[in-house]
Amino acid sequence: MGFLSPFTVEKNTVPTLSQKEKIEIARAVKKACLQTALDSYKHAKMSGLCHEGAWDLAIDALKSLDVTRIVKSLSGDEET
């Protein structure tokens, strides 16, 4: 019996994406990041935070962005 690393991936278990699909995913993530940062910054400024505080909040929002949800929404697999 051999040892399997937790990082072992069996062949053919990862789908191959076309260049078009990769670009579509990248654009969706980029759009979501921009919208998240802008919305968070605007909300923070309206709440009275200074520029630095609002920027920190926007960065925190980016860090917590659910990229999996974005990708799933592209294929219609988004859970409600």
C-alpha positions as CSV (number, residue, x, y, z in Angstrom):
1,M,0.0,0.0,0.0
2,G,1.6,3.3,-1.1
3,F,1.4,6.7,0.6
4,L,-0.8,9.3,-1.1
5,S,0.1,12.9,-0.6
6,P,-2.8,15.3,0.1
7,F,-1.5,17.1,-3.0
8,T,-1.8,14.1,-5.3
9,V,-4.2,14.7,-8.2
10,E,-5.3,11.8,-10.3
11,K,-5.0,12.1,-14.1
12,N,-7.9,13.5,-15.9
13,T,-9.7,14.8,-12.8
14,V,-9.0,18.5,-13.6
15,P,-10.9,19.8,-16.6
16,T,-8.9,21.5,-19.3
17,L,-10.1,25.0,-20.1
18,S,-9.9,26.6,-23.5
19,Q,-8.2,30.0,-23.8
20,K,-11.6,31.6,-24.3
21,E,-12.9,30.0,-21.0
22,K,-9.8,31.2,-19.1
23,I,-10.3,34.7,-20.4
24,E,-14.0,34.7,-19.5
25,I,-13.1,33.6,-15.9
26,A,-10.4,36.2,-15.6
27,R,-12.7,38.9,-16.8
28,A,-15.4,37.9,-14.4
29,V,-13.0,37.9,-11.5
30,K,-11.6,41.2,-12.5
31,K,-15.0,42.7,-12.8
32,A,-16.1,41.4,-9.4
33,C,-12.8,42.7,-7.8
34,L,-13.3,46.1,-9.2
35,Q,-16.9,46.3,-8.1
36,T,-16.2,45.0,-4.7
37,A,-13.4,47.5,-4.1
38,L,-15.4,50.5,-5.4
39,D,-18.5,49.6,-3.4
40,S,-16.5,49.0,-0.2
41,Y,-14.6,52.2,-0.6
42,K,-17.7,54.2,-1.3
43,H,-19.6,52.7,1.6
44,A,-16.6,53.4,4.0
45,K,-16.3,57.0,2.9
46,M,-20.1,57.5,3.3
47,S,-19.7,56.1,6.8
48,G,-17.1,58.7,7.6
49,L,-13.8,56.9,7.2
50,C,-10.8,58.8,6.0
51,H,-9.2,57.8,2.7
52,E,-6.7,55.4,4.3
53,G,-9.4,53.7,6.4
54,A,-11.7,53.4,3.4
55,W,-8.9,51.9,1.3
56,D,-8.1,49.4,4.1
57,L,-11.7,48.3,4.1
58,A,-11.7,47.9,0.3
59,I,-8.6,45.7,0.5
60,D,-10.2,43.6,3.3
61,A,-13.3,43.2,1.1
62,L,-11.1,42.0,-1.8
63,K,-9.4,39.5,0.5
64,S,-12.7,38.0,1.5
65,L,-14.1,37.9,-2.0
66,D,-15.6,34.4,-2.8
67,V,-13.9,33.6,-6.1
68,T,-15.5,30.1,-6.2
69,R,-18.9,31.8,-6.3
70,I,-17.9,33.9,-9.2
71,V,-16.7,31.0,-11.2
72,K,-19.8,28.9,-10.4
73,S,-22.0,31.8,-11.5
74,L,-20.4,31.6,-14.9
75,S,-21.7,28.1,-15.4
76,G,-25.0,28.6,-13.7
77,D,-24.0,26.5,-10.7
78,E,-24.4,29.3,-8.2
79,E,-26.2,28.2,-5.1
80,T,-28.9,30.5,-3.7
